[in-house]
Structure formats: C-alpha cells, structure tokens
Amino acid sequence: MRIHERTDADQDALVEVLWRAHVFGWPSTWPADPAAWLTPTGLRAAWVAIEDDRVVGHVGITVPSPGRMPEVTRLFVDPDHRGRGVADALLDAAEQSLPGGHVRLDVTEDTPAAWRLYERRGWCLTGRGPAGWCRPDGEVPTLRFYAKRVD
C-alpha cells in the first residue's frame, strides 16, 4: 500500500470508494455533489491510499476557521479493504503533516470500530453530544469528540 497527497486525478475513484462506504453506512446521507463534499471548507490537505493500483481510502485535514484546532475529516476506507491497516496509514499521513499541537475529530457513537481505532492510536475522548445534522430518518446521532497532541 502507498499513501500520496490527493490530486484531481483521484476524484472519480474516490467518489466510487465513497459510494461503497456509503452502502455500508457512511456517510449516512449521500451528498448531492460527492466530489465537492470531499473538499470541505478549510481543507488544508488530503491523502489517498492506493493498493494494487486502486484507490482504497481517503483522509483530510481541515481548519474550519482561523484560530480553530485542525480536524481530521472525511476518513473512509473501501469496505473490501478494512482491517488491513489502511486507516492507520492514512491517519499517520494526516498526523505527520501537522506542525505540532492538538488535532480533533468526531465520530458517531454507533461506530465502535472507528472509535476503537482512534483510542488505540492515542486519541482521547473529550466528550459526547448531539450531531449538528440528522440521518435520513430524522434521527440526530450522538457524536464522540476526540483530541490528540501531535509533535
């Protein structure tokens, strides 16, 4: 597996992988413009994982507004490639890109495989609360908020 900074050439393959992840529940609502969704406001950098010449995962770092803590965002792995260290490698790239300080992320309470990954990697749970969005059925999920100091 190799990790490289995302390029425009990765977009079509990323949308396909995002669709496969969506079929398994994430994101819970399919974005109207998935390519644009992969580039949220404040995106500073993004990486893709390549295995057997196929895009199999993605992660980004955003700074939502000046003075805010950087955030890990849009981390997903092709369901057929989960459990192979792809998410770890993507998180390594994202964490190593930061100059130092704290970084944050959030994850839904009902995705224990995801939050166990973060906890295993040294992320600290800082709280829980309702999401600022709802699922297609109207349910507002509970989020787990995490932070980590990177050097």
Secondary structure, DSSP 8 states (H G I E B T S, - for coil): -EEEE--GGGHHHHHHHHHHHHHTTSSSS--SSHHHHTS-TTEEEEEEEEETTEEEEEEEEE--STTS--EEEEEEE-GGGTTSSHHHHHHHHHHHHS-SEEEEEEEETT-HHHHHHHHHTT-EEEEEEE-SS--TTS---EEEEEEEEE-
